Amino acid sequence: MATHHTRAVVVALDPSPMQEQLLRSYCGSSRKAYNWVLELVKDNLNTRVAEQKRGVDEADLTAVMSWSPYSLTPLWVKHQDELAPWHHDVVNYAFRSGITNATTALKNFNESKKGLRKGQRVGFPRFKSRRSKLSITFVETRNQDNWFSEDARHVRLLLPRWATDPLITRHREQLAWIHTTESVRQLGRLVAEKKATIQKVTISFVGGRWQAAFSVRYAEVPASRPVKRRGPLVGVDLGVKHLATLSQPVLGISDEAGHVANPKHLETALVRLARLNRRLARCQKGSSNRTKIVRQRQRLYGRVTKTRDLQLHRLTTTLAGSFDVVAIEDLYVRGMTVKRRSSSTRGLSRSILDASFSELRRQLTYKTADRGHALVVVERFFPSSKMCSNCGETRTKLTLSDRVYECSNCGLSLDRDVNAARNIHREALRLLSITNTVAGNQLETLNAVSRHRETEAPTGVDAGTVTRAESSIHPREQLLSV
């Protein structure tokens, strides 16, 4: 059975002022339908709770309304003249998008409440305000080729069925296509050759600019640019001083010690951001100057985000393509950014979030899978920084100010990040041996081991430092030879 992969293709848009005004009305219509669904469901739940408090029998309680979009959409169409008298000015897809998003949020809330949804607990969806993210989703599965123009520089925009007036018809033709800042010819060719299917298109306003995100379903993910193979396994230690430290240096990505520099994109933009905030505080609300400064601040945030993503993509693409196995730690980013007096990372919350550890792990997850490689996640309580990579001795305390690891047992003196990367490398080798012999090539847990917090001494490899000759052998062959 063929496996399919869903990936997002994001394209920046350059709409005209009339198109931007139309897109904002679409997003407002979607927000209207979204809030209407939440209000309807909330009133129904509150009514049932009030009746239960009054002691009403279960058979006489108000019926639970369906949260399905197939039942809510006809109900909206029935009352849309009262709820949105201007509904003829926009397409029906705008309201359907809001209803679908609301039902999806309610489904996540219900599954999380019953314990059927993994991850963090999800609460009842919040109502959207005018300051919420502008977003609208279009779904078209029949006419796949209609999304792109012949010059591959425009994306189709669904328009309402206006009257057959010549002037309105001409305006409709002018607004039918949104110009893109880059070519979409490659995606259009894959769609035309039936190698990809566009499931939906989400047009949103992010970072002061409009963008279209295509949710593309591939039968086989297109091959990326070939990357030089550099080894079987690499250990990656994430940090703030250095974005990452590799157990094996990679030319063009890290220095000779394996350190990948942390660009600190947000920190470099803080001075300009503070200047814009001061100018914004002196502006009168509702003025055109305030609108201009708000747009400048949005674009500054967008530039920081885009630059950070490009940096992470460059790093993750190289690691996922150069090594058969990439090993990282399971960092608890939320706990590291909580402001606590006793926290060891107190005062580093902004720097940790700016490094985007979770985004780096997300990219490595799907990029290694696309290339047929593996991603090994070492457990959260593994003492990678406190353990000596030479003899395995573990220190009881190691503060962030201690940048050099000094072992009292064997006398090793090494940069703490390099020491941690080597420990992650060696732990990944041990986990691979357990996976191959016990778990049947499938991890039982995040690290394929059921011990609780306590870390055992590495087995399956020599306790000494892995030499360059040993690291050039495939991990499975190395474990079999021990």
C-alpha positions in Angstrom: 0.0 0.0 0.0 1.4 3.3 -1.1 2.1 5.8 1.7 1.3 9.5 1.2 3.0 12.5 2.8 1.4 15.9 3.4 3.6 18.9 3.3 3.0 22.7 3.2 4.2 24.9 0.4 4.2 28.6 1.5 4.2 31.3 -1.2 4.4 35.0 -0.5 1.6 37.1 -2.1 1.6 40.6 -3.4 -2.1 41.7 -3.6 -3.4 45.0 -4.8 -5.1 47.4 -2.4 -8.5 46.2 -3.8 -7.5 42.6 -3.4 -6.3 43.2 0.2 -9.6 44.8 1.1 -11.4 41.8 -0.3 -9.2 39.4 1.6 -9.8 41.2 4.8 -13.5 41.0 4.3 -13.1 37.2 3.7 -11.2 36.8 6.9 -13.8 38.8 8.8 -16.6 36.6 7.4 -14.7 33.5 8.5 -14.3 35.0 12.0 -18.0 35.8 12.2 -19.0 32.2 11.4 -16.3 30.9 13.8 -17.6 33.0 16.8 -21.2 32.1 15.9 -20.5 28.4 16.2 -18.7 28.8 19.5 -21.5 30.9 20.9 -24.1 28.4 19.8 -22.3 25.5 21.4 -21.5 27.4 24.6 -25.1 28.4 25.1 -26.2 24.8 24.6 -23.7 23.5 27.1 -24.5 26.2 29.7 -28.2 25.4 29.3 -27.7 21.7 30.0 -25.5 22.5 33.1 -28.2 24.9 34.5 -30.9 22.3 34.0 -28.8 19.6 35.7 -28.3 21.9 38.7 -32.1 22.4 38.9 -32.6 18.6 39.0 -34.1 18.1 35.6 -34.3 14.5 34.6 -31.9 13.2 32.1 -34.6 12.5 29.6 -36.0 16.0 29.8 -32.6 17.8 29.4 -32.0 19.9 26.3 -30.6 17.8 23.5 -26.9 18.0 22.9 -26.4 19.8 19.6 -24.2 18.2 16.9 -20.7 19.7 16.4 -20.4 18.4 12.9 -20.0 21.0 10.1 -22.5 19.1 8.0 -25.2 20.0 10.5 -24.0 23.5 11.4 -23.5 24.7 7.8 -27.3 24.3 6.8 -28.2 26.0 10.1 -26.0 29.0 9.2 -27.5 29.2 5.7 -30.9 29.3 7.2 -30.1 32.3 9.5 -27.4 34.0 7.4 -29.8 36.8 6.4 -30.1 37.8 10.0 -26.6 37.1 11.2 -24.7 38.5 8.1 -26.9 40.6 5.9 -23.8 41.3 3.7 -23.2 37.7 3.0 -23.8 38.2 -0.8 -20.6 40.3 -1.0 -18.3 37.4 -0.2 -18.1 33.8 -1.2 -19.7 31.0 0.8 -16.3 29.4 1.3 -15.5 32.2 3.8 -18.3 31.1 6.2 -17.6 27.4 5.6 -14.0 28.0 6.6 -15.0 29.5 9.9 -17.5 26.8 10.7 -15.0 24.0 9.8 -12.2 25.6 11.9 -14.6 26.0 14.9 -15.7 22.3 14.7 -12.1 21.2 14.5 -11.3 23.2 17.6 -14.3 21.8 19.4 -13.3 18.2 18.4 -9.8 18.8 19.8 -11.3 20.1 23.0 -13.6 17.1 23.4 -10.9 14.5 22.6 -8.5 16.2 25.0 -11.2 16.2 27.8 -11.7 12.5 27.3 -8.0 11.8 27.3 -8.1 10.6 23.6 -5.8 13.4 22.4 -2.0 13.4 22.9 -0.1 16.3 24.1 -1.0 19.3 26.3 -4.6 19.6 27.6 -6.7 21.7 25.3 -9.4 24.0 26.7 -12.6 25.3 25.2 -11.8 27.3 22.1 -11.5 31.1 22.5 -13.5 33.6 20.6 -11.7 35.6 17.9 -11.4 39.3 18.0 -10.5 41.9 15.3 -6.9 41.6 16.5 -6.7 37.9 15.8 -4.7 36.4 13.0 -6.4 37.1 9.6 -6.8 33.7 7.9 -9.1 32.1 5.4 -9.1 28.5 4.0 -10.3 27.4 0.6 -10.9 23.8 -0.4 -11.1 22.7 -4.0 -10.4 19.0 -4.8 -12.0 18.7 -8.2 -10.3 21.4 -10.4 -6.6 21.1 -9.3 -5.2 23.0 -12.2 -7.3 26.1 -11.6 -5.2 27.3 -8.6 -2.4 28.6 -10.8 -2.2 30.9 -13.8 -0.4 30.1 -17.1 2.6 32.3 -16.2 2.9 30.5 -12.8 3.1 33.9 -11.1 -0.5 34.2 -9.9 -2.8 32.3 -7.5 -6.5 32.1 -8.0 -8.8 34.0 -5.7 -12.4 32.8 -5.3 -14.9 35.7 -5.9 -18.6 36.1 -5.2 -21.1 35.8 -7.9 -21.9 39.4 -8.6 -24.4 40.9 -11.0 -23.7 40.8 -14.7 -22.8 44.5 -14.9 -19.9 45.2 -17.4 -18.0 47.4 -14.8 -18.4 44.8 -12.0 -17.4 42.1 -14.4 -14.2 43.9 -15.3 -13.4 44.5 -11.7 -14.0 40.8 -11.0 -11.5 39.8 -13.7 -8.9 42.2 -12.3 -9.3 40.6 -8.8 -9.4 37.0 -10.0 -5.7 36.4 -9.6 -3.3 37.4 -6.8 0.3 38.0 -7.8 3.0 35.9 -6.1 6.6 37.1 -5.4 8.0 33.8 -6.6 7.1 31.2 -9.2 4.9 28.3 -8.5 5.7 26.5 -11.7 7.3 23.5 -10.0 4.2 22.9 -7.8 1.9 23.4 -10.8 3.9 20.8 -12.8 3.6 18.2 -10.0 -0.2 18.8 -9.8 -0.6 18.6 -13.6 1.4 15.3 -13.6 -0.9 13.8 -10.9 2.1 13.5 -8.6 0.6 15.9 -6.0 -2.8 16.9 -4.9 -3.7 20.2 -3.3 -6.0 19.5 -0.3 -6.6 23.1 0.8 -5.1 26.6 0.5 -4.9 28.9 3.5 -4.4 32.6 2.8 -3.2 34.5 5.9 -1.7 37.8 7.0 1.6 36.9 8.8 4.4 39.3 9.6 2.9 42.3 7.8 2.5 40.3 4.5 0.0 38.1 2.9 0.9 34.5 2.1 -0.7 31.4 0.7 0.0 28.0 2.3 -0.8 25.1 0.1 -1.4 21.8 1.9 0.0 19.3 -0.7 -0.4 15.6 -0.6 2.4 13.8 -2.3 2.5 10.1 -3.3 6.3 10.5 -3.0 8.1 13.5 -1.6 10.2 15.1 -4.3 13.9 14.6 -4.0 15.7 17.5 -2.5 19.2 18.7 -3.4 21.8 16.0 -2.8 23.9 16.5 0.4 27.3 15.1 0.9 27.3 12.1 3.3 29.5 12.8 6.3 28.9 9.9 8.6 26.5 7.4 10.1 25.5 9.3 13.2 25.8 12.7 14.8 24.9 13.9 18.3 23.4 17.4 18.6 23.4 19.4 21.8 21.2 22.5 21.7 22.0 25.6 23.6 21.8 29.4 23.8 25.5 30.4 23.6 25.8 28.1 20.6 22.6 27.2 18.7 23.9 23.6 18.4 27.1 21.7 19.1 27.8 18.6 16.9 29.7 15.6 17.9 31.3 15.7 14.5 32.2 19.1 12.9 30.5 19.8 9.5 32.2 22.1 7.1 30.1 25.1 6.2 27.8 24.6 9.2 30.0 24.5 12.3 33.5 25.4 13.3 36.3 23.0 14.0 35.0 22.2 17.5 31.5 21.5 16.1 29.8 24.7 17.4 27.0 26.1 15.3 26.7 29.9 15.9 23.5 31.3 17.4 22.4 34.2 15.2 20.1 35.6 17.9 17.7 37.1 15.3 15.3 38.7 17.8 18.1 40.2 19.9 19.6 42.0 16.9 16.2 43.6 16.2 15.4 44.7 19.8 16.8 48.2 19.3 14.7 48.9 16.3 11.7 47.3 17.9 12.0 49.5 20.9 12.2 52.6 18.7 9.0 51.6 16.8 7.2 51.0 20.1 8.1 54.4 21.4 6.9 56.0 18.1 3.7 53.9 18.3 3.0 55.1 21.9 3.1 58.7 20.8 0.6 58.2 17.9 -3.1 58.9 18.2 -5.3 55.8 17.9 -7.0 55.5 14.6 -4.5 57.8 12.8 -2.9 56.9 9.5 0.6 57.3 11.0 -0.2 54.7 13.6 -1.4 52.3 11.0 1.9 52.8 9.1 4.0 52.2 12.2 2.0 49.1 13.1 2.7 47.7 9.6 6.4 48.5 10.0 6.5 46.6 13.3 4.6 43.6 11.9 7.1 43.4 9.0 10.0 43.6 11.4 8.6 40.6 13.3 8.0 38.8 10.0 11.6 39.5 8.9 12.9 38.0 12.2 10.8 34.9 11.8 11.6 34.4 8.2 15.4 34.8 8.8 15.2 32.4 11.7 13.3 29.8 9.6 15.9 30.0 6.8 18.7 29.5 9.2 17.0 26.4 10.8 16.1 24.9 7.4 19.7 25.2 6.3 21.0 23.5 9.4 18.3 20.7 9.6 18.6 19.9 5.8 22.3 19.4 6.1 22.1 17.2 9.2 19.2 15.1 7.9 20.9 14.5 4.6 24.5 14.1 5.7 23.9 11.5 8.5 22.0 8.2 8.6 21.0 8.9 12.3 20.6 12.3 14.1 20.5 12.2 17.9 19.0 15.1 19.9 17.8 15.6 23.5 14.1 15.7 24.5 14.2 19.3 26.0 11.3 20.6 28.1 11.2 24.0 26.5 8.1 25.1 28.4 9.7 24.3 31.8 12.9 26.1 30.7 11.1 29.3 29.9 8.9 29.5 33.1 10.0 32.4 35.3 11.0 30.9 38.6 13.3 32.2 41.2 15.0 28.9 41.6 15.2 28.0 37.9 18.7 27.6 36.5 17.6 29.2 33.2 16.1 32.3 34.9 16.6 35.3 32.7 17.1 33.2 29.5 13.5 32.7 28.5 13.6 35.1 25.5 16.9 33.7 24.3 15.6 30.1 24.5 12.5 31.0 22.6 14.5 32.9 20.0 16.6 29.8 19.4 13.4 27.8 18.5 14.4 24.3 19.8 11.0 22.9 19.1 11.0 24.1 15.5 14.4 22.6 15.0 13.2 19.2 16.3 10.1 19.4 14.1 12.1 20.0 11.0 14.5 17.2 11.8 11.6 14.8 12.4 10.0 15.1 8.9 13.3 15.7 7.0 14.9 12.5 8.3 11.7 10.5 7.6 11.6 11.8 4.0 15.2 10.7 3.4 14.8 7.3 5.0 17.0 8.3 7.9 16.4 8.0 11.6 16.0 10.5 14.4 16.9 9.3 17.9 15.5 11.3 20.9 17.5 10.9 24.1 15.4 11.0 27.2 14.9 14.3 29.1 16.8 13.2 32.3 19.9 11.9 30.6 22.8 13.8 32.2 24.6 14.7 28.9 26.3 17.8 30.4 27.2 16.3 33.7 28.6 13.0 32.5 32.2 12.6 31.4 32.5 11.5 27.8 35.8 9.7 28.5 35.2 7.6 31.6 31.4 8.0 32.3 31.8 9.7 35.7 28.8 11.9 36.5 29.1 15.2 38.5 26.4 16.1 41.0 26.4 19.8 40.2 27.2 21.8 37.1 26.1 25.4 36.8 25.5 27.3 33.5 28.6 29.4 34.3 30.8 26.3 34.1 31.6 26.4 30.4 34.4 23.8 30.7 33.8 20.3 32.0 36.6 19.0 34.2 36.5 15.4 35.3 37.9 14.6 38.8 38.2 10.9 37.9 40.2 10.9 34.6 41.3 14.5 34.4 39.4 15.3 31.2 39.1 19.1 30.4 36.7 19.8 27.6 34.1 22.3 26.5 30.8 21.4 28.2 28.8 21.5 24.9 31.3 19.3 23.1 31.2 16.9 26.0 27.4 16.8 25.9 27.3 16.2 22.1 29.7 13.3 22.5 27.6 11.8 25.3 24.4 12.1 23.1 26.3 10.4 20.3 27.3 7.5 22.5 23.8 7.2 24.1 22.2 7.1 20.7 24.5 4.1 19.8 23.3 2.3 22.9 19.7 3.0 22.1 20.1 1.7 18.6 21.4 -1.5 20.0 18.4 -1.9 22.3 16.0 -1.1 19.4 17.6 -3.7 17.1 17.7 -6.4 19.7 14.6 -5.8 21.8 12.1 -3.4 20.3 12.0 -4.9 16.8 13.3 -1.8 15.0 10.6 0.3 16.7 11.2 2.5 19.8 9.2 1.5 22.8 9.4 5.0 24.3 11.1 8.2 23.3 14.4 6.5 24.0 13.4 2.8 23.9 14.2 2.3 27.6 11.8 2.0 30.5 14.0 3.2 33.3 12.8 6.1 35.4 15.1 9.1 35.6 18.1 7.0 36.6 20.7 6.7 33.9 22.7 3.5 33.5 26.3 3.3 32.3 26.5 3.0 28.5 26.7 -0.5 27.2 27.5 -2.0 23.8 30.4 0.4 23.1 33.6 1.1 24.8 33.5 3.6 27.7 36.3 5.6 26.1 35.9 8.4 23.6 34.6 7.2 20.2 37.5 7.8 17.7 37.1 9.1 14.2 37.8 5.7 12.8 35.0 4.2 14.9 32.6 6.9 13.9 33.1 6.2 10.2 31.5 2.8 10.6 27.8 2.4 10.5 26.2 2.3 14.0 24.7 -1.2 13.5 28.0 -2.6 12.1 29.9 -1.0 15.0 27.6 -2.6 17.5 27.9 -6.0 15.9 31.6 -5.8 16.0 31.8 -5.1 19.7 
